[in-house]
Amino acid sequence: MSNTWLIVGLGNPGPDYSRNRHNIGYMVVEELARRLGTGFRSHKARALVAEGRLSIGGPKLVLAKPATYMNTSGGPTAALARFFDVPPERVLAVHDEIDIPFNTVRLKLGGGEGGHNGLRDISATLGTKDYHRVRIGVGRPPGRSDAATHVLKDFTATESKELPFLIDEAADAAEMLVVSGLLDAQQKFHGR
């Protein structure tokens, strides 16, 4: 039985989006790659991919940043899952979540997509909603502002000061989910 996990950070490619709230998934997988001491390379599945192990003999991580836009994240995710022979239950999507307050990390397996088009596309291409998620709170837009506009804006100056800690916590949550399982990770990170 393979012990490979596919961790997909959701975001939009290109420098114009790099600091957007919508790109927090990219930021987290970049932190995971830094921890593993590995870099990203181009993959035929239309993604940037980095590979490494959490520890000697530990789980293998395939970290991915789809090179498509957010709404079409599913194609690269499904192609990488097939290429690396990873079943949906060992796919982990790391993404922004407007229904969670900023600076909050939540984990879950399956369930709805909450209007997140990147997740909707992954569910459609994997043929199931039963994959793991690390949900990173970016908060709701103020007043009646448009949610799509909100997630495509950069973090505020105040949020940016907290951002390194949030990225660290989300990376810790992803690692713990892989090593210790969903329930242990939820108990630790949902209590914060």
C-alpha positions as CSV (number, residue, x, y, z in Angstrom):
1,M,0.0,0.0,0.0
2,S,1.4,3.3,-1.1
3,N,1.9,6.0,1.5
4,T,1.9,8.9,-0.9
5,W,-0.2,12.0,-0.3
6,L,-1.1,14.6,-3.0
7,I,-1.3,18.1,-1.4
8,V,-2.7,20.6,-3.8
9,G,-2.5,24.3,-2.9
10,L,-5.2,26.2,-4.7
11,G,-4.5,29.6,-6.3
12,N,-4.1,31.5,-9.5
13,P,-0.8,31.5,-11.5
14,G,1.2,34.6,-12.1
15,P,2.6,37.5,-10.2
16,D,-0.5,39.6,-10.3
17,Y,-2.3,37.1,-8.0
18,S,0.6,36.0,-5.8
19,R,-0.4,37.9,-2.7
20,N,-4.2,37.5,-3.1
21,R,-6.3,35.9,-0.4
22,H,-7.3,33.3,-3.1
23,N,-3.7,32.2,-3.3
24,I,-3.1,31.2,0.3
25,G,-3.1,27.5,-0.8
26,Y,-0.1,28.2,-3.0
27,M,1.6,30.0,-0.1
28,V,1.1,27.0,2.2
29,V,2.5,24.4,-0.2
30,E,5.4,26.7,-0.9
31,E,6.1,26.6,2.9
32,L,5.8,22.8,2.9
33,A,8.3,22.5,0.1
34,R,10.7,24.8,2.0
35,R,10.4,22.6,5.0
36,L,11.1,19.5,2.9
37,G,14.1,21.3,1.3
38,T,12.7,20.8,-2.2
39,G,11.7,23.0,-5.1
40,F,8.9,23.0,-7.7
41,R,9.3,21.8,-11.2
42,S,7.0,21.8,-14.2
43,H,4.9,18.7,-14.6
44,K,2.9,17.5,-17.7
45,A,-0.3,17.6,-15.7
46,R,-0.3,21.4,-16.0
47,A,1.1,22.0,-12.5
48,L,4.2,22.8,-10.6
49,V,5.2,19.9,-8.4
50,A,7.6,19.3,-5.5
51,E,8.2,15.9,-3.9
52,G,9.7,14.8,-0.6
53,R,9.3,12.9,2.6
54,L,8.3,14.2,6.0
55,S,10.8,11.9,7.6
56,I,13.0,8.9,6.7
57,G,10.5,6.2,5.9
58,G,7.7,8.6,6.4
59,P,4.9,9.5,4.1
60,K,5.8,10.8,0.6
61,L,4.3,14.2,-0.2
62,V,3.6,15.4,-3.7
63,L,3.0,19.1,-3.4
64,A,1.3,20.8,-6.3
65,K,0.4,24.2,-7.5
66,P,-2.0,23.9,-10.5
67,A,-0.8,26.1,-13.4
68,T,-4.4,26.6,-14.4
69,Y,-6.7,29.2,-12.9
70,M,-8.6,28.5,-9.7
71,N,-11.8,27.5,-11.4
72,T,-10.0,24.7,-13.4
73,S,-7.9,23.2,-10.6
74,G,-9.6,19.8,-11.0
75,G,-7.9,18.8,-14.2
76,P,-4.3,19.0,-12.9
77,T,-5.4,17.5,-9.5
78,A,-7.0,14.5,-11.1
79,A,-4.1,14.0,-13.5
80,L,-1.6,14.1,-10.7
81,A,-3.7,11.7,-8.6
82,R,-3.6,9.3,-11.5
83,F,0.1,9.8,-12.3
84,F,1.2,9.3,-8.7
85,D,-1.5,6.6,-8.0
86,V,-3.0,8.5,-5.1
87,P,-6.6,7.7,-4.1
88,P,-9.0,10.5,-3.3
89,E,-8.8,9.8,0.4
90,R,-5.1,10.8,0.3
91,V,-5.7,14.0,-1.7
92,L,-5.6,17.2,0.4
93,A,-6.7,20.5,-1.0
94,V,-5.4,23.6,0.8
95,H,-7.6,26.6,0.1
96,D,-9.0,29.9,1.2
97,E,-12.4,30.0,3.0
98,I,-14.5,33.1,3.3
99,D,-16.9,31.4,5.8
100,I,-14.1,31.1,8.4
101,P,-12.7,34.2,10.2
102,F,-9.2,35.4,9.1
103,N,-6.4,33.7,11.0
104,T,-8.3,30.4,11.5
105,V,-7.5,26.9,10.2
106,R,-10.0,24.1,9.9
107,L,-9.8,20.6,8.5
108,K,-12.4,18.3,7.1
109,L,-13.0,15.3,4.9
110,G,-15.6,15.6,2.1
111,G,-18.7,17.7,2.4
112,G,-19.8,20.6,0.3
113,E,-17.7,23.1,-1.6
114,G,-19.3,26.3,0.0
115,G,-19.4,28.1,-3.4
116,H,-15.6,27.6,-3.9
117,N,-15.2,27.0,-7.6
118,G,-11.8,25.4,-7.3
119,L,-13.2,22.7,-4.9
120,R,-16.2,22.2,-7.1
121,D,-13.9,21.5,-10.1
122,I,-11.8,19.1,-8.1
123,S,-14.9,17.2,-6.9
124,A,-16.1,17.0,-10.4
125,T,-12.9,15.7,-11.9
126,L,-12.1,13.3,-9.0
127,G,-15.7,12.0,-9.2
128,T,-16.1,12.4,-5.4
129,K,-16.2,15.0,-2.6
130,D,-14.4,12.6,-0.3
131,Y,-11.0,14.2,-0.2
132,H,-9.4,16.1,2.6
133,R,-9.3,19.9,2.9
134,V,-7.3,22.4,4.9
135,R,-9.5,25.4,5.0
136,I,-7.8,28.7,5.8
137,G,-10.0,31.5,6.9
138,V,-9.7,34.8,4.9
139,G,-13.0,36.2,6.4
140,R,-16.0,37.6,4.7
141,P,-15.9,40.9,2.7
142,P,-17.1,44.0,4.6
143,G,-20.7,45.0,4.2
144,R,-22.3,43.9,0.9
145,S,-18.9,43.7,-0.9
146,D,-18.6,41.0,-3.5
147,A,-17.0,37.8,-2.3
148,A,-15.2,37.2,-5.6
149,T,-13.6,40.6,-5.5
150,H,-12.7,40.1,-1.8
151,V,-10.7,36.9,-2.5
152,L,-8.9,38.4,-5.5
153,K,-7.5,41.3,-3.4
154,D,-4.2,41.2,-1.5
155,F,-4.3,40.8,2.2
156,T,-4.5,44.1,4.1
157,A,-1.4,45.5,5.8
158,T,-2.7,44.3,9.2
159,E,-3.5,40.8,7.9
160,S,-0.1,40.6,6.2
161,K,1.6,40.9,9.6
162,E,-0.2,37.8,10.7
163,L,0.1,36.0,7.4
164,P,3.4,34.2,8.1
165,F,1.9,32.7,11.3
166,L,-1.3,31.6,9.5
167,I,0.7,29.9,6.7
168,D,2.9,28.2,9.3
169,E,-0.2,26.9,11.2
170,A,-1.9,25.7,8.0
171,A,1.3,23.8,7.0
172,D,1.5,22.3,10.5
173,A,-2.1,21.2,10.1
174,A,-1.5,19.6,6.8
175,E,1.6,17.7,8.1
176,M,-0.4,16.5,11.2
177,L,-3.3,15.3,9.1
178,V,-1.0,13.2,7.0
179,V,1.0,11.8,10.0
180,S,-1.6,11.5,12.7
181,G,-5.0,11.5,10.9
182,L,-7.9,13.8,10.6
183,L,-9.3,13.5,14.1
184,D,-6.1,14.2,15.9
185,A,-5.4,17.2,13.6
186,Q,-8.9,18.5,14.1
187,Q,-8.6,18.2,17.9
188,K,-5.4,20.2,17.9
189,F,-6.3,22.9,15.4
190,H,-10.0,23.4,16.0
191,G,-9.3,24.1,19.7
192,R,-7.3,27.2,18.9
